[in-house]
Amino acid sequence: MPNHVTNKVRAPARVLKTLINENGKIDFNTILPFAGQFPWDGISGQAETTAQAITAQPLNEHPLIAGLERRNRAEANVMQLSDECFEQFVQMLRNKRTCGHFHTLDHARDVWGTKWNAYDQVIELDAGELSFDTAWSCPLLVLAELSKRHPDEEITVRYADEDLGSNCGTVKLKAGETVSSEVAGRWDEMSEEQRQQWTSWARDLKGWPEDEEDE
């Protein structure tokens, strides 16, 4: 399971509406849609590994993960794929040629900067704020693109990881560029005072009360 990051985006209502699809949901596809096709609900790991092998994708930067990937790709055999896995494999290759990504999740990680689309949404256009969760990280790539489409307006993004005090802060965007940024540093590089400040800040953003241990 990923860490859930709470995001609160403030901007004029007309700007925020750009992120809302025809069903009234916050949807990153309104800004940066996947240009390929992938009609399956799940992604076959075997199909993806085989596609990565045949297209000579770079290995992970972490040596241990890279070793595992190298071994899996060496054992990949398209002739051993089930019928559905083979169809996914073929479509992944088509997608890679068409738009540079094997499937929707590959696109999300690379283009949106987060694993999934927005969830646990609260839309308050009258208040000029959207609140939603994302997996692992704040979707700053999506929000920078939103900012480019409304270059005269400033967008304020506040986000907080459930790992309180880490991966949190405030970023202001205008015309697609970061105009100010105040974010937590690496946990092991912060002072105890900074850790306490960012932990309190993140708890407040997520609306979590202090537990007995904190007290």
C-alpha positions in Angstrom: 0.0 0.0 0.0 1.3 3.5 -0.8 1.5 6.4 1.5 -1.5 8.7 1.0 -0.6 12.3 0.4 -3.3 14.9 1.1 -3.3 17.8 -1.4 -5.2 21.2 -1.0 -5.1 23.3 -4.1 -6.3 27.0 -3.9 -7.1 29.0 -7.1 -10.0 30.8 -8.7 -13.0 28.6 -9.4 -12.5 28.9 -13.2 -9.0 27.5 -12.8 -10.0 24.6 -10.6 -12.8 23.6 -13.0 -10.2 22.7 -15.5 -9.3 19.7 -13.3 -12.9 18.5 -13.1 -14.2 16.0 -15.7 -17.7 15.7 -17.1 -18.8 13.5 -14.2 -17.9 16.1 -11.7 -14.7 14.4 -10.5 -11.2 15.7 -10.1 -9.4 13.9 -13.0 -5.8 14.4 -14.1 -6.7 13.2 -17.5 -8.4 16.5 -18.1 -4.9 18.0 -18.1 -2.5 15.3 -19.1 -4.4 12.3 -20.6 -2.9 9.0 -21.6 -2.6 8.9 -25.3 -2.5 5.1 -25.7 -5.0 2.4 -25.1 -5.2 -0.1 -22.3 -8.6 -1.7 -21.9 -7.7 -4.1 -19.1 -8.3 -3.4 -15.4 -5.1 -5.0 -14.2 -1.5 -5.0 -15.6 0.3 -8.3 -16.2 3.7 -8.2 -14.7 4.9 -10.9 -17.1 3.7 -8.8 -20.1 5.3 -5.7 -18.8 8.7 -7.4 -18.0 8.7 -8.9 -21.5 7.9 -5.5 -23.0 10.7 -3.9 -21.0 13.1 -6.6 -22.1 12.4 -6.3 -25.8 12.5 -2.5 -25.7 15.7 -2.4 -23.7 14.4 -0.2 -20.9 16.9 1.2 -18.4 17.2 -0.7 -15.2 16.3 0.8 -11.8 19.0 3.0 -10.2 19.0 0.9 -7.0 21.5 -2.0 -7.5 19.3 -4.7 -5.7 16.2 -3.8 -7.7 18.3 -3.6 -10.9 19.6 -7.1 -10.3 16.1 -8.4 -9.9 14.9 -6.7 -13.0 17.9 -8.0 -15.0 17.2 -11.6 -13.9 13.5 -11.3 -14.6 14.1 -9.9 -18.1 16.6 -12.5 -18.9 14.0 -15.2 -18.2 11.2 -13.4 -20.1 9.8 -15.5 -23.0 7.0 -14.2 -25.1 6.1 -17.7 -26.2 5.2 -18.6 -22.6 2.7 -15.8 -22.1 -1.0 -16.6 -21.8 -3.3 -15.3 -24.4 -4.4 -12.3 -22.4 -0.8 -11.5 -21.3 0.3 -11.7 -24.9 -2.4 -9.2 -26.0 -1.3 -6.9 -23.2 2.3 -7.3 -24.3 1.4 -6.3 -27.9 -0.6 -3.4 -26.8 2.1 -2.2 -24.5 4.5 -2.1 -27.5 2.0 -0.2 -29.5 1.5 2.3 -26.7 5.3 2.7 -26.3 5.6 3.5 -30.0 2.7 5.9 -29.9 3.1 7.9 -26.7 6.2 6.6 -24.9 4.5 4.7 -22.1 3.5 1.1 -21.9 0.2 1.6 -20.0 -1.8 4.0 -17.8 0.2 3.4 -14.6 3.4 3.9 -16.5 2.0 7.2 -17.8 0.8 8.3 -14.3 4.1 7.7 -12.6 6.1 9.6 -15.3 3.7 12.3 -16.4 1.5 13.0 -13.4 4.3 12.3 -10.8 2.0 10.1 -8.7 0.9 6.5 -8.9 -2.9 6.9 -9.3 -5.5 9.5 -10.1 -7.1 11.7 -7.4 -9.2 10.0 -4.7 -11.0 11.0 -1.4 -12.0 14.2 -3.2 -13.6 17.3 -1.7 -14.6 20.0 -4.3 -15.4 23.5 -2.9 -15.4 25.8 -5.9 -17.1 28.6 -4.1 -14.3 28.5 -1.6 -11.7 28.3 -4.3 -10.3 25.0 -3.1 -9.9 21.3 -4.1 -8.8 18.7 -1.6 -7.8 15.2 -2.6 -5.4 12.4 -1.9 -2.7 10.9 -4.1 -0.4 7.9 -3.8 3.2 8.6 -2.7 3.6 12.2 -3.9 1.9 15.5 -4.7 1.0 15.7 -8.4 3.1 18.8 -9.1 3.6 18.0 -12.7 -0.2 18.1 -13.3 -0.6 21.3 -11.3 2.3 23.0 -13.2 0.5 22.2 -16.5 -2.7 23.6 -15.0 -0.8 26.7 -14.1 0.5 27.0 -17.7 -3.1 27.0 -18.9 -4.0 29.9 -16.6 -0.8 32.0 -16.7 -2.3 35.1 -15.0 -3.5 33.3 -11.9 -1.5 32.1 -8.9 -2.1 28.5 -7.7 -1.2 27.6 -4.1 -0.6 23.9 -3.4 -0.3 22.6 0.2 0.4 18.9 0.7 1.2 16.5 3.5 2.2 12.8 3.5 0.7 10.5 6.2 4.3 10.0 7.3 3.8 13.2 9.3 6.6 15.8 8.9 8.1 14.3 5.8 7.1 15.0 2.1 5.0 18.1 2.9 5.0 21.8 2.3 3.6 24.7 0.3 4.3 25.5 -3.3 3.0 28.5 -5.3 2.8 28.3 -9.1 2.3 30.9 -11.8 2.5 30.5 -15.5 3.8 27.0 -15.0 6.7 28.0 -12.8 7.3 27.7 -9.1 7.3 31.3 -7.6 7.8 30.2 -4.0 8.4 26.9 -2.2 8.5 26.1 1.5 8.8 22.3 1.9 10.1 20.0 4.6 13.7 18.8 4.2 14.9 15.2 4.6 13.9 13.9 8.0 17.5 12.9 8.9 18.8 16.3 8.0 16.2 18.4 10.1 16.7 19.5 13.6 14.3 18.3 16.3 12.6 21.7 16.3 12.1 21.5 12.5 10.7 18.0 12.8 8.2 19.1 15.4 7.2 22.1 13.3 6.6 20.1 10.1 4.9 17.3 12.0 2.4 19.8 13.5 1.9 21.5 10.1 1.2 18.3 8.3 -1.2 17.1 11.1 -3.1 20.4 10.8 -3.4 20.1 7.0 -4.7 16.5 7.2 -7.0 17.4 10.1 -5.6 14.7 12.3 -5.8 15.2 16.1 -2.8 14.6 18.3 -2.8 11.1 19.6 -1.9 10.0 23.1 1.7 9.3 22.2 2.2 12.8 20.8 0.6 14.3 23.9 
